[in-house]
Amino acid sequence: MTIKQLIETTTPLSVTGNDTLEVTGIEIDSRRVTTGNAFVAMRGTQVDGHQFIAKAIELGATCIICETLPETLAEGVTYVVYESTETAVGPLATHYYGDPTQRMKLIGVTGTNGKTTIATLLYQMFRKFGYKAGLCSTVCNYIDGKAVPTECTTPDPITLNRLLGQMADEGCQYAFMEVSSHSVVQHRIGGLTFAGGLFTNLTRDHLDYHKTFEAYRDAKKGFFDMLPKEAFAITNADDKNGMFMVQNTKATVKTYAQRTIADFKARILEEGFEGMDLTVDGREVFVQFVGRFNVSNLLAVYGAAVMLGHEPEEVLVALSTLKPVNGRFEAIRSREGVTAIVDYAHTPDALVNVLTTINEVLQKKGECWTVCGAGGNRDKGKRPLMAQEAVKNSDRVIITSDNPRNEDPQDIINDMLAGLTDEQRRTVLTIVDRREAIRTACMMARPGDVILVAGKGHEDYQIIQGVKHHFDDHEVIRECFEH
């Protein structure tokens, strides 16, 4: 592909140099540039890519896509100027990788909680239906059955389009992806065409980036605003922001709910830690999931599958065979009758959802222990709220480290404790070392008790003072139970 072909679907302000040069790749990280690449200089939140134009040229870039021309232009290099490279990079990457979303159906899932579960279950379900499918999620990306490691919920536009392009090239007919609020406002999904979008729920999260709840909410809504009229938009009518999300969408709107009138409805008949008996649109089904929040997740999956052309009975049969996603309400049982639940809950609302479910199943026949912390270098405002909800909904609480990142773990714990009264603080244990915190809960819990280990879920690492260490809640729990 030549530079002229690369930019033909966009409108640059100017082109300086030879636009017939071949482009061998497109990058936004100057360190990854190789000979013949186009380097996109983006003004990020931390650094300005324009500072690395000279480095990209040194490594072989022959096309520079930027917002401001450098003072000195290098010989043999073509410069393409856009008003905003952040807006332009998505369409450029989509075009370079063969417009993958014109070759398969892409479904996006957004909201605060439930994105990973819904996207992953849709991916698993459609593979059970016999389709080749792809997944882009917080836990792992998949090109049909091949795992591709992931570093964030929604990758940068070039990584994302490269991944989607590989899915399309390998014959995937569907792709399911989590859509983060960051990816909407940073135009990471620009250039992609979605066949459908799903909204889960909205609670406080990422205010360290968005600053206000309204800005966070509007970022999520922006995803539905961009859906084409041929797409569908499925929203959670039980959430107070559910209908707000779709009020300006051009897509066909469908709703799901447990408590209100909706297109897709469900209610719990019976539940235990092994699963639930449900009625979904009047049909009974047993699923291997627990909790009202998972009923909502399963309804979203059901609705999307029906909207994608599958019969309700066929979808329910598939639902009954699916298992919880790694780190999402995963139960581990000891020989002595103690149950540990590993869950990614890292917001106040997610913590309430999981603890409510545990207490509903426990029915006061045992005690609920909660081991939780809060991430470093993230929204500090939710830390005291996390502690409040843990104490309010648990019999015993141990506050510990999550991913401290570059913060002092004790400072994070102190921020959490600030949300408690003096009396509540006296009932809470604080153990900075997460391994020791989990061990303590496992040793003190009695048969019939449930231990919630919250915050990290699928993650198999801890970041302490910027250094990544191996750490897996599942492994620690199993070690404790074995000994």
Steps between C-alpha positions, in 0.01 A plus 500: 500500500634844406472812715241634254290183543544506879355851535235478226207453743603797718543873448850623591580872515814457290736244347868589463717260302455193282163332569578201275740347755398156628392474864629185673315558827343763722607575859430748781791377715827627349690211663314252278570678172682309225603585145221641284253551787261790544539655846198675651599779741222525759464744789437260789405571860859432615725571201482670160587268213635797299808483725587162348474582129879518459540165679236338275680628188831371637341155533377506139164681489438647155159649577426730794137566590484802727315816602798738469785476252848477654725804446735285292359256245699184436588404143305202363228530763137592426310708756122482528338762724160458667305731727489214753712187468302345787186519286675397179694196626194272539376538139860474373561176691162358396577567133857365525380170651236442234194643678447189717154598627367492145606134485348383831244615756645689797302527825611744771419481872530807724409593858674493838457135598431184299680586175750214521239241593258599223760529223666171600174307527387625158835390355466155660136466396558585136787252480260240641260596220778403257624844396856622495508790746741746657515663843660822622477518880669601824596139576627379163454551127416204277515442127259208485675250731840674511576712808666840454615670826342835585619801700189718519123485451502666156838517318629798303345536150790340316530198731121463495469514122796267456328251730161537329670473161658169604159377617342588165794354303462171690131476420335627819137586431445673835711697745400608849682774685492706816474873431652712777410862567862595426481340157197710403639841598847413367352387164658154527189349338488764226457348153339179628143405408305325775212264421374534857567656839405398854480711816542329839476758779663820621660568837798701618829409329796663321435845649878541525483536120151636424488730809119499523237226495316690223808494276542127564130440424515709181805304380298178523205663324734611220538136397125464436487839325743366239311175422359485144126458438557141381634406846317407820543657843405287801477685831438412864159648586562427871784754503397863542736598216386220271260702285723810511769300320281433196296820479696631199602175332400423141512126576200276574450514879415194710488474882564235762399502867411303811289765674336704223318448170750403230544307175708232675395402854623253763450412865669266746304191610770348721873556558803347672878531458479241218260706287145627453166388363361786290207582281607694192214634290276237659735206437675322788877442490776404748821704469838453669507858626397663827353841583258760368784685328573184302133470404539843339821389326333185368197698379732728301666193344161344426368822344806547279486140375129536417565830320774326302242255365497201737186337636434555874493124575838451330648792696373367834648155436836666434464722810451194719841362394704818559724544806609814690787704355840480674494719811129577484320345801717189487438261787782297659401258780709350778464146632382653829202670336630857463421669168724770353367726225753671272356806330634799308267738693700823525223761522256560788204387289672179384590420859137548609379274215731216597443530875122521456511178301716324761268606782188396308643151449649475852171593669692560827603132517864608505711815518609712204865607503625767261865552405537811286713803420514775240735568209775759517522800262128476434181675617558567873138600555374143479737368771295600807183389318651155441577465871151617598328245274732219613422566868128554439456174309749265672533336840881533499724727291874494431627806311821435309697592188368467145739642239674784686690597184710802599314586822581391854258210575443628854391839363237327286377299799481822706287659226262203523486514880412871482153394383432309824389609843729442801280208604514344151879536487531295819323208330720505187836329459763671285777284355717668236634173355219361279624140531491521881157663489358212295674242721357662812146484363545136397633405845230685693198401289289208627312230304204659324664844477567681172812708430479763228844589362422808293675739268741301283296215356681368193818702557809293576724785614545781751673827418694632799709817463470462124638143498278216376501188721321170439194473724186297447213500752391154380845351571520650849152375592569147375832489691318604818221246450746218429694566820 
